[in-house]
Amino acid sequence: MVMVAGCGGAYYLYQHFNNNLTSVKVQLGDEAERPKAAGDALNVLVIGTDSRAGLGREYGDEGSTGHADTTLLFHIAKDRSNATVVSIPRDLMVPIPECEDGKGKKIPGSARDMFNTSLGQAGRDAGCTWKTVEKMTGIRVDHFVQVNFEAVKTLSTAVGGVEVCAGKDIDDKDSHLKMSKGRHVVQGEEALAFVRTRHAVGFGGDLTRIPLQQQFISSMIRKIKSDDTLTSPSKLYRLADAATRALTVDSAIGSVDKLKDLAQDISKVDTGNITFTTVPVLDDPKDQDRLILRQPDAGQVFSMIAGDRSLTATPPAAETPAPAAPSTTAPAVDTKDVPVTVRNGSGTRGQSGPTVDKLKAKGFAKAAVGSDAPPAATTTVSLPAGREAEAAALATALGLPADAVRPNPKAGPKDPLLLVLGKDALAAPSQAPTEAPKDLQRVQADDVDVCAK
């Protein structure tokens, strides 16, 4: 009788959690146009939507469309020794590709728009945010997980609260956060207020709010992995129930079994080897309230993730150091104004167009296809005098070695950079950089001394 009752209870729980889950089948288009698969590494896109549905006027327009308000790309190394979590600012100006909703309807893309409109705007779903991230970063995404405001409240409550730190007194009337200087354990409404606050800390913008969210998520990871949670059946039940109710996932992980496997993969990573960062950005010259990618730094971060290189000080287990990357000290370049002509010398037709698309996704808006070049063994970037920083940014965006950049004494000062694709463009990509850009913002998941200032 005990065995039957136990089996029945387990079956009930399994069905209960499965029924809680919401899964979505995303349309990602032509497989050939997507980045190369990550192999045993794992890339999960976490999308926090600002939908107010069901939350009442306290949080703004209850009927507003949910956009990609908080987005993190979670990379788990192939050997599970480390993880990198990259925050993508909502105000970043990016190309948004043509998308397709679950019913097969085509949704036009945009050459330049705020990143957060990749979800919700014109009926775009999480699959469109997924495609936008892949086009922008050159990193293959394996799965997505979407959460809303309510999820922050329920998950923080399920674990018995999350410890956060305020470096000063905070009184933010917009997020409803009133907190004295020091450490606090927050859950429910107060937890939501903490991750939403931005006007009373730092410079008052979205870039100020991101480190607070990284602090909160780091603390929640520590709490979930703690003995206090793992040895408490009641807390584990509340956490599993809240998580499965709160999450919308892609259909490939749309069951308790598959979601459990994903959670176990992530749990293998030591907390001290989880590094949070924000993609390097600059103020948009066209609008000071918007952002653009800061190159070559952003391209370097993306290349490290695509190449499974850790941002944690401790190197991954059994890693062989890669050749040195192009210099990371090149000055920041506004790549949207850099003209680039791409010529195909690989000997295989049709290589220029996809390369131009890749460059545009990385911010080189003036990249264009040129005539085919004579066959070449290696890919090169040739540049007029005085354009060294632009050429370095281009090489870094494509993961090319430093010796691929060559001066062109015949080129005039207004001539475009010339990218000639060699046969190596068809081979495996170049080794990823081994060092992160200078002054990259970081939060370590095991750092208990991070405070909102």
C-alpha positions in Angstrom: 0.0 0.0 0.0 2.8 2.4 0.9 4.6 1.6 -2.5 1.3 2.1 -4.4 0.6 5.4 -2.6 4.2 6.6 -3.2 4.1 5.8 -6.9 0.7 7.4 -7.2 2.0 10.6 -5.5 5.0 10.7 -7.8 2.8 10.3 -10.8 0.5 13.0 -9.5 3.4 15.4 -9.1 4.8 14.6 -12.5 1.5 15.3 -14.2 0.9 18.4 -12.0 4.3 20.0 -13.0 3.9 19.0 -16.6 0.5 20.6 -16.8 1.9 23.8 -15.3 4.4 24.3 -18.1 3.7 26.5 -21.1 5.7 25.6 -24.2 5.9 27.4 -27.6 7.1 26.0 -31.0 9.3 28.7 -32.5 10.0 29.3 -36.2 13.7 30.0 -36.8 13.8 29.9 -40.6 16.5 28.5 -42.8 18.9 26.2 -40.8 21.8 27.2 -43.2 21.5 30.8 -42.1 21.9 30.1 -38.4 25.2 30.1 -36.6 27.2 26.9 -36.2 25.9 24.6 -33.5 27.7 24.9 -30.1 28.3 21.2 -29.8 28.3 20.1 -26.2 28.2 23.7 -24.9 24.7 25.1 -24.2 23.3 28.5 -24.9 19.9 29.4 -23.2 18.2 32.7 -23.9 16.4 34.0 -20.8 13.8 36.6 -21.7 12.1 38.7 -19.0 9.0 40.4 -20.4 7.5 43.6 -19.1 4.0 42.4 -19.7 1.6 43.9 -17.0 -1.2 41.4 -17.8 -3.1 40.7 -14.6 -0.9 42.9 -12.4 -3.2 46.0 -12.2 -2.4 49.6 -12.6 0.3 49.6 -9.9 2.8 48.5 -12.5 1.6 50.8 -15.4 -0.7 49.9 -18.3 -2.3 46.6 -17.4 -3.0 45.9 -21.1 0.4 46.7 -22.5 2.2 44.3 -24.8 5.1 42.5 -23.3 8.5 43.4 -24.7 12.0 42.0 -24.1 12.6 44.1 -21.1 15.4 42.0 -19.5 17.3 39.6 -21.7 20.3 37.4 -20.7 22.2 34.9 -22.9 23.3 32.1 -20.5 26.2 30.1 -21.9 27.2 26.9 -20.2 30.6 25.5 -21.1 30.9 22.2 -22.9 32.8 20.7 -19.9 30.3 22.3 -17.4 33.2 24.0 -15.6 32.0 27.5 -16.0 29.2 29.7 -17.3 28.9 33.2 -18.8 25.7 35.2 -18.6 25.5 38.2 -20.9 22.9 40.9 -20.4 21.5 42.6 -23.5 20.2 46.1 -22.8 16.6 46.8 -23.9 17.5 50.1 -25.4 20.2 48.7 -27.8 19.6 49.6 -31.4 19.9 46.5 -33.6 18.7 45.0 -36.9 15.6 42.9 -36.3 15.2 40.1 -38.9 12.0 39.1 -40.6 10.2 36.6 -38.4 7.4 34.2 -38.5 4.8 33.6 -35.8 3.4 30.2 -34.8 0.7 30.4 -37.4 3.1 30.9 -40.3 2.5 34.7 -40.7 5.5 36.7 -41.9 6.4 39.7 -39.7 8.6 42.3 -41.5 12.0 43.0 -40.0 13.6 46.3 -39.3 17.0 47.6 -40.3 17.4 49.5 -37.0 15.2 49.3 -33.9 15.3 48.9 -30.2 16.1 45.4 -29.1 13.1 45.2 -26.8 10.8 45.4 -29.8 12.0 42.0 -31.0 9.3 40.7 -28.7 5.7 41.8 -28.6 5.9 44.5 -31.4 3.7 43.6 -34.4 3.0 40.2 -33.0 6.6 39.1 -32.6 7.1 36.1 -30.3 10.2 34.8 -28.5 11.3 33.1 -31.7 12.0 36.6 -33.1 14.0 37.6 -30.1 15.9 34.3 -30.5 16.7 35.1 -34.2 17.7 38.7 -33.4 20.2 37.5 -30.8 21.7 34.9 -33.2 22.0 37.5 -36.0 23.6 40.1 -33.7 26.0 37.8 -31.9 26.8 35.0 -34.2 26.1 32.6 -31.3 23.8 29.6 -31.8 20.9 29.6 -29.2 19.7 26.2 -28.1 16.7 27.0 -26.0 14.7 29.9 -24.5 13.0 30.5 -21.2 10.6 33.4 -20.8 9.4 34.8 -17.5 7.2 37.8 -16.5 6.9 40.1 -13.5 4.8 37.6 -11.6 7.6 35.0 -11.8 10.0 37.2 -9.9 7.5 37.4 -7.1 6.6 33.8 -6.9 10.2 32.3 -7.3 11.7 34.6 -4.7 8.9 33.7 -2.3 9.3 29.9 -3.0 12.9 29.9 -1.9 12.1 31.9 1.3 13.5 35.2 0.1 16.7 36.4 -1.7 19.4 38.4 0.0 20.4 41.7 -1.7 22.5 44.6 -0.7 21.9 48.4 -1.0 25.0 50.6 -0.9 22.8 53.6 0.1 19.3 54.4 1.1 16.9 53.9 -1.9 13.5 55.5 -2.4 12.2 54.9 -5.9 8.7 56.0 -6.4 8.5 54.4 -9.9 9.5 50.9 -8.8 7.9 51.3 -5.3 11.3 50.3 -3.7 12.0 51.9 -0.4 15.1 50.3 1.2 17.7 51.4 3.8 21.4 51.0 3.2 22.6 47.5 4.0 21.6 43.9 3.5 18.0 42.7 3.1 16.1 39.5 2.3 13.5 40.3 -0.3 10.6 38.3 -1.8 7.3 38.9 -3.5 6.5 42.6 -4.2 9.8 43.9 -2.7 11.9 41.5 -4.9 10.1 42.7 -8.0 10.6 46.3 -6.9 14.4 45.7 -6.5 14.9 44.2 -10.0 12.9 47.0 -11.5 14.4 50.0 -9.8 16.7 52.3 -11.8 15.8 55.9 -11.1 17.2 56.0 -7.6 20.5 54.3 -8.2 23.6 55.0 -10.4 22.9 57.2 -13.4 19.2 56.3 -13.4 19.0 54.3 -16.7 18.6 50.7 -17.8 22.4 50.1 -17.7 22.2 50.9 -14.0 19.4 48.5 -13.4 21.2 45.5 -15.1 23.9 45.0 -12.3 21.1 45.0 -9.8 19.4 42.2 -11.7 22.7 40.3 -12.0 23.1 40.7 -8.2 19.6 39.4 -7.6 20.0 36.4 -9.9 23.4 35.5 -8.5 21.9 35.5 -5.0 19.0 33.4 -6.1 21.3 30.8 -7.6 23.2 30.7 -4.3 20.0 30.2 -2.4 18.7 27.5 -4.7 22.0 25.6 -4.5 22.2 25.9 -0.7 21.6 23.0 1.6 18.8 25.1 3.2 16.8 24.7 -0.1 18.0 21.3 -1.4 17.2 19.5 1.9 13.8 20.9 2.3 11.0 19.0 0.5 8.5 21.8 1.1 10.8 24.4 -0.4 11.7 22.2 -3.3 8.0 21.6 -4.0 7.2 25.3 -3.8 10.1 26.1 -6.1 9.2 23.5 -8.7 5.5 24.5 -8.6 6.4 28.2 -9.0 9.0 27.6 -11.7 6.8 25.5 -13.9 3.9 27.9 -13.5 6.1 30.9 -14.3 8.0 29.7 -17.3 7.3 29.7 -21.0 9.8 27.5 -22.8 10.5 26.3 -26.3 8.9 23.0 -27.2 12.2 21.2 -27.2 12.3 21.5 -23.4 8.5 21.6 -22.9 8.3 18.7 -20.4 9.4 18.2 -16.8 11.9 15.5 -17.8 13.7 17.8 -20.4 13.5 20.8 -18.1 15.0 18.7 -15.3 17.9 17.6 -17.6 18.6 21.3 -18.4 18.5 22.3 -14.7 20.9 19.4 -13.9 23.3 20.6 -16.6 23.3 24.2 -15.1 23.6 22.9 -11.6 27.0 21.2 -12.4 28.6 24.6 -12.7 30.3 25.9 -9.6 28.8 29.2 -8.4 32.2 30.8 -8.3 32.7 30.1 -12.0 29.5 31.8 -13.2 30.3 35.3 -14.5 27.7 37.9 -15.3 28.5 40.7 -17.7 26.8 43.3 -20.0 27.5 43.5 -23.7 29.8 46.5 -24.3 27.8 49.5 -25.6 28.1 53.2 -26.4 25.5 56.0 -26.4 23.8 56.2 -29.8 25.1 59.3 -31.6 21.6 59.7 -33.1 19.7 59.5 -29.8 21.3 59.8 -26.4 18.5 57.7 -24.9 19.5 54.7 -27.0 22.6 52.5 -27.3 24.8 50.9 -29.9 27.3 48.1 -29.7 30.8 49.2 -28.8 33.2 47.6 -31.2 35.6 45.8 -31.3 34.7 44.9 -27.6 31.2 43.6 -28.2 32.5 41.4 -31.1 35.2 40.1 -28.8 32.8 39.1 -26.1 30.6 37.3 -28.6 33.6 35.5 -30.1 34.7 34.3 -26.7 31.2 32.8 -26.0 30.9 31.3 -29.4 34.4 29.8 -28.9 33.5 28.5 -25.4 36.0 30.7 -23.7 35.4 31.5 -20.0 35.1 35.0 -18.6 35.9 33.6 -15.1 39.4 34.1 -13.8 39.8 30.3 -13.4 40.3 28.8 -16.8 38.0 25.9 -17.9 39.2 22.4 -17.1 41.4 20.8 -19.7 41.4 23.8 -22.0 44.3 24.4 -24.4 45.2 28.1 -24.6 44.2 29.5 -28.0 46.5 31.8 -30.1 46.4 35.5 -29.0 43.4 37.4 -30.3 43.6 40.7 -32.1 44.6 43.6 -29.8 41.8 44.5 -27.4 43.2 48.0 -26.8 41.9 49.4 -30.1 39.8 52.6 -29.6 36.0 52.2 -29.7 34.6 52.5 -33.2 31.0 53.4 -34.3 30.8 50.6 -36.8 27.6 51.8 -38.4 29.5 54.5 -40.4 32.3 52.1 -41.5 32.0 51.3 -45.2 33.1 47.7 -46.0 33.2 46.0 -49.4 33.1 42.2 -49.3 34.7 40.2 -52.2 34.6 36.5 -52.5 37.9 34.8 -53.2 37.1 31.5 -51.5 36.4 29.7 -54.8 32.9 28.8 -53.6 30.0 30.8 -54.9 27.6 32.6 -52.5 29.9 33.5 -49.6 29.8 37.3 -49.8 26.0 37.7 -49.1 25.9 35.8 -45.9 29.1 37.6 -44.7 27.5 41.0 -45.4 24.4 39.9 -43.4 26.7 38.8 -40.5 28.5 42.1 -40.6 25.3 44.1 -40.6 24.1 42.1 -37.6 27.2 43.1 -35.8 26.7 46.8 -36.5 28.5 47.3 -39.9 25.5 48.9 -41.6 27.4 50.0 -44.7 28.8 46.5 -45.5 28.1 45.7 -49.2 28.8 42.9 -51.7 31.6 43.5 -54.2 32.7 41.6 -57.3 34.4 38.3 -56.9 38.1 38.4 -56.2 40.9 36.1 -57.5 41.2 32.9 -55.5 42.9 33.5 -52.1 44.1 31.0 -49.4 43.4 33.3 -46.4 40.8 36.0 -45.6 42.3 39.5 -45.4 41.2 43.0 -44.5 43.0 45.8 -46.4 42.7 49.4 -45.3 43.6 52.9 -46.3 46.0 54.8 -44.1 44.5 56.1 -40.9 41.8 53.5 -40.7 43.5 51.1 -38.4 40.9 51.2 -35.6 38.1 50.4 -38.0 40.0 47.5 -39.6 40.8 46.1 -36.1 37.0 46.3 -35.2 36.2 44.5 -38.5 38.8 41.8 -37.9 37.6 41.3 -34.3 34.0 41.0 -35.3 34.9 38.2 -37.7 37.4 36.5 -35.3 40.3 37.1 -37.7 43.9 37.0 -36.5 45.8 40.3 -36.3 48.0 39.5 -39.3 44.9 39.3 -41.5 44.8 43.2 -41.4 47.0 44.7 -44.1 47.6 48.3 -45.3 46.6 49.2 -48.9 48.8 52.1 -50.1 46.7 52.4 -53.3 43.5 53.1 -51.4 42.2 56.7 -50.9 41.2 58.0 -47.5 37.5 57.7 -48.4 37.7 54.2 -49.9 35.9 51.4 -48.0 37.7 48.7 -46.1 38.1 45.7 -48.4 37.4 42.3 -47.0 38.5 39.5 -49.3 37.2 36.0 -48.3 39.8 33.3 -48.7 39.4 29.5 -48.7 39.8 29.6 -44.9 36.4 31.3 -44.7 34.9 27.8 -45.6 36.9 26.0 -42.9 36.4 25.9 -39.1 36.3 29.4 -37.5 39.4 31.0 -36.1 40.3 30.4 -32.5 38.3 32.6 -30.1 40.0 35.3 -28.1 41.3 34.2 -24.7 41.0 37.6 -22.9 38.0 39.8 -22.3 38.0 43.5 -23.3 39.5 45.9 -20.9 37.1 47.3 -18.2 34.3 44.8 -19.0 31.5 45.0 -16.4 31.3 41.8 -14.4 29.5 40.3 -11.4 30.6 36.9 -10.0 27.7 34.7 -8.8 29.6 33.9 -5.6 30.3 37.5 -4.7 28.2 38.3 -1.7 29.6 41.9 -1.4 28.0 43.4 -4.5 25.7 46.3 -3.5 23.4 48.6 -5.4 24.8 52.2 -5.3 
